[in-house]
Amino acid sequence: MSRPLALSCVCALICVSSSLLTACGGPKHARIDVPPPPAIASNEPANESPEDSDSQPASTPAARDEELHEASPSHGKSLFVETGLASWYGAPYNRRRSSNGAVYDMHAMTAAHRTLPLGSTVRVTNLKTGRSAVVEITDRGPFVSGRILDLSQAAAKKVDVWGAGVAMVRLEVLRTPVPLNHGGRWAVQIGAFEKEHNADKLRDHLSHRYQTAKVQCFGSPVGDWWVRVRVQDDDRKRAEEVAHSTHTSEGDIFLVRLD
């Protein structure tokens, strides 16, 4: 082989190698598979739950598994439908623990509801624009009277709630990990209070009135204060009685499902 030809071959090999290295060294976008949220321990506090619905029978484990399959997002069957105002939440709640025990990510497709079982899959449709998205219920809220759902920032953008702040939506429950119409662990949440002293005062009053209940006072990331009443056995009927018989001049009273 002549010298010019040999040099030519070497140069060609160097060019091919360089192009391969460049291709391997380019930016990569990793796909992250988020695992399902962990179950809340029996002694772990939580937040709100939904109204009873007779639309989900689920009398046996086998029947419930079949219903959950039929109600998957791909099939589109609704177990429960609710219409009302939706809002959204991001910072300062981002990266803090949600009611399901996982860290809240405002960029994930999730939402907060007061009474639907944690882990439920729902489709949310903006009634004005028709935009919709499927989200998972991972948190509790919104704790504002007149609202039924708090969307993550990503979900709010998907259904045109982010810019408006609040929008009328239709919520369709597609799948739940447990039946909607019975069971669950329940509590009452009262607030928000601007001053910790006012929340403490109500907590002391309710502790003396309901001596078998566990009454807690806690602050939120935005600086307000809340009182939560966990009745004996986290029973829904007892929680409803507390909610109906409690009155406060500051804040609102919400029935909350803990699981």
C-alpha positions in Angstrom: 0.0 0.0 0.0 1.3 3.4 -0.9 2.0 6.0 1.9 -0.7 8.5 0.7 -3.3 5.7 0.6 -2.4 4.5 4.1 -2.7 8.0 5.5 -6.1 8.3 3.8 -7.4 5.1 5.5 -6.1 6.2 8.9 -7.9 9.6 8.6 -11.1 7.9 7.6 -11.0 5.6 10.7 -10.4 8.6 12.9 -13.4 10.4 11.5 -15.7 7.4 12.0 -14.5 7.0 15.6 -15.0 10.6 16.3 -18.6 10.6 15.0 -19.4 7.5 17.1 -18.0 9.1 20.2 -19.9 12.3 19.5 -23.2 10.3 19.1 -22.6 8.4 22.4 -21.7 11.5 24.3 -24.8 13.5 23.3 -27.5 14.5 25.9 -29.7 11.7 27.2 -33.2 12.1 28.7 -33.8 9.4 31.3 -37.3 8.0 31.7 -38.3 7.8 35.4 -40.9 5.2 36.4 -42.5 6.4 39.6 -43.5 3.5 41.9 -47.0 3.4 43.4 -47.4 5.4 46.6 -46.9 3.4 49.9 -49.8 2.6 52.2 -50.3 4.8 55.2 -49.6 3.1 58.5 -52.6 2.7 60.8 -51.2 5.3 63.2 -50.4 7.8 60.5 -52.5 11.0 60.3 -54.0 11.9 56.9 -56.7 14.1 55.4 -60.1 14.1 53.7 -62.5 11.7 52.0 -65.5 11.6 49.6 -69.3 11.3 49.9 -70.8 7.8 49.8 -71.6 6.5 46.4 -73.7 3.4 45.5 -72.1 3.2 42.0 -69.4 0.7 43.1 -70.6 -2.6 44.5 -67.4 -4.5 45.1 -68.7 -7.1 47.6 -65.8 -9.6 47.2 -62.1 -9.3 46.4 -62.6 -11.1 43.1 -65.5 -8.9 42.1 -63.6 -5.8 43.2 -60.6 -6.8 41.1 -62.8 -7.3 38.1 -64.5 -3.9 38.6 -61.2 -2.1 38.9 -60.0 -3.7 35.7 -63.2 -2.6 33.9 -62.9 0.9 35.3 -59.4 1.4 34.2 -58.7 4.7 32.2 -58.5 2.7 28.9 -62.1 1.5 29.4 -63.4 4.9 30.6 -66.2 3.6 32.9 -67.0 6.0 35.8 -67.6 4.7 39.3 -68.5 8.1 40.6 -69.0 11.5 39.1 -68.7 14.9 40.8 -68.9 18.4 39.4 -67.5 21.5 41.1 -64.6 24.0 41.4 -61.0 22.9 41.0 -57.9 24.9 42.0 -54.2 24.0 42.0 -51.3 24.0 44.4 -47.5 24.1 43.8 -44.8 25.9 45.9 -44.5 26.1 48.9 -46.0 22.5 49.1 -43.6 21.1 46.5 -41.2 18.5 47.8 -43.1 18.1 51.0 -44.8 14.9 52.2 -48.2 14.2 50.8 -51.0 12.5 52.6 -50.1 9.2 51.0 -46.6 9.3 52.5 -44.8 10.2 49.3 -43.1 13.4 48.5 -45.3 15.8 46.5 -44.0 16.7 43.0 -46.0 19.5 41.5 -44.7 18.4 38.0 -46.4 15.0 38.3 -50.0 14.3 37.3 -51.6 14.1 40.7 -54.4 15.8 42.7 -55.8 16.3 46.2 -59.3 15.4 47.2 -60.9 15.4 50.6 -62.7 12.1 50.6 -61.7 9.8 47.6 -59.5 6.9 48.7 -55.8 7.7 48.2 -54.5 6.0 45.1 -57.8 6.5 43.1 -57.5 7.3 39.4 -59.8 10.1 38.2 -60.3 11.9 34.9 -60.7 15.7 35.3 -62.4 17.7 32.5 -62.6 21.5 32.3 -66.2 22.2 31.5 -65.4 25.5 29.8 -62.6 24.4 27.5 -63.1 20.7 27.3 -59.5 19.9 28.2 -59.1 16.8 30.3 -56.4 14.7 32.0 -56.1 11.6 34.1 -54.6 12.0 37.5 -54.0 10.0 40.7 -55.3 11.1 44.1 -52.2 11.3 46.3 -53.1 14.1 48.8 -55.9 15.7 50.8 -57.6 19.0 50.1 -58.6 21.6 49.0 -59.5 22.9 52.4 -61.5 25.8 51.0 -65.3 25.7 51.0 -66.9 25.3 47.6 -63.9 23.5 46.0 -63.7 19.8 45.3 -60.2 19.3 43.9 -56.7 20.6 44.1 -54.6 19.8 41.0 -50.9 19.6 40.8 -49.3 22.4 38.7 -48.7 20.0 35.8 -52.3 18.7 35.9 -53.6 22.3 36.2 -51.8 23.3 33.0 -53.1 20.2 31.2 -56.7 21.1 31.9 -56.5 24.9 31.7 -56.8 25.6 35.4 -53.3 27.0 36.0 -53.9 30.4 34.4 -57.4 30.9 35.6 -56.6 29.7 39.2 -60.0 28.1 39.6 -62.3 26.4 37.1 -65.5 24.4 37.0 -64.6 20.7 36.3 -66.2 17.3 36.0 -64.4 14.6 38.1 -64.9 11.0 37.0 -63.6 8.2 39.2 -62.1 5.5 37.0 -60.5 3.3 39.5 -60.2 3.0 43.3 -58.0 0.7 45.5 -60.9 0.2 47.9 -64.7 0.5 47.8 -66.2 4.0 47.8 -69.4 3.3 49.8 -68.1 1.8 53.0 -65.0 1.5 55.2 -62.2 4.0 55.4 -60.6 5.9 58.3 -62.1 9.3 59.0 -61.4 12.5 60.8 -62.5 16.2 61.0 -60.2 19.0 60.0 -60.9 22.6 61.1 -59.3 25.8 59.9 -57.5 27.8 58.7 -56.6 29.9 61.8 -54.4 32.9 61.4 -53.0 32.6 64.9 -51.8 29.5 66.6 -53.4 30.7 69.9 -56.9 30.4 68.4 -56.2 26.9 67.0 -54.9 25.8 70.4 -57.9 27.2 72.2 -60.3 25.2 69.9 -58.1 22.1 70.3 -58.3 22.3 74.2 -62.1 22.8 74.0 -62.6 19.8 71.7 -60.2 17.6 73.8 -62.3 18.2 76.9 -65.6 17.7 74.9 -64.5 14.5 73.1 -62.2 12.7 75.6 -61.9 9.6 73.5 -60.7 11.6 70.4 -57.2 12.6 69.5 -57.1 16.3 68.8 -54.0 17.8 67.1 -53.0 21.3 66.2 -50.5 21.9 63.4 -49.2 24.6 61.1 -49.2 24.6 57.3 -46.4 25.6 54.9 -48.2 28.9 54.2 -48.2 29.9 57.9 -51.8 29.2 58.9 -53.0 26.7 61.6 -55.3 23.8 61.6 -57.0 21.5 64.1 -57.6 17.8 63.3 -59.9 15.6 65.3 -59.4 11.8 65.0 -62.3 10.2 66.7 -62.3 6.7 68.3 -61.5 4.0 65.8 -61.4 6.7 63.0 -65.1 5.9 62.5 -67.0 7.9 59.8 -70.2 8.1 61.8 -68.4 9.5 64.8 -66.5 11.9 62.6 -69.7 13.2 61.0 -71.2 13.8 64.4 -68.2 15.9 65.5 -68.3 17.8 62.2 -72.1 18.6 62.6 -71.9 19.6 66.3 -68.7 21.7 66.1 -68.9 25.4 65.5 -66.2 28.0 65.1 -66.1 31.7 64.2 -62.8 31.3 62.3 -62.2 28.7 59.5 -64.3 25.9 58.1 -65.0 22.3 59.1 -64.2 19.5 56.7 -64.9 15.7 56.8 -61.6 14.0 55.8 -60.7 10.5 54.8 -57.3 9.4 56.2 -56.6 6.5 53.8 
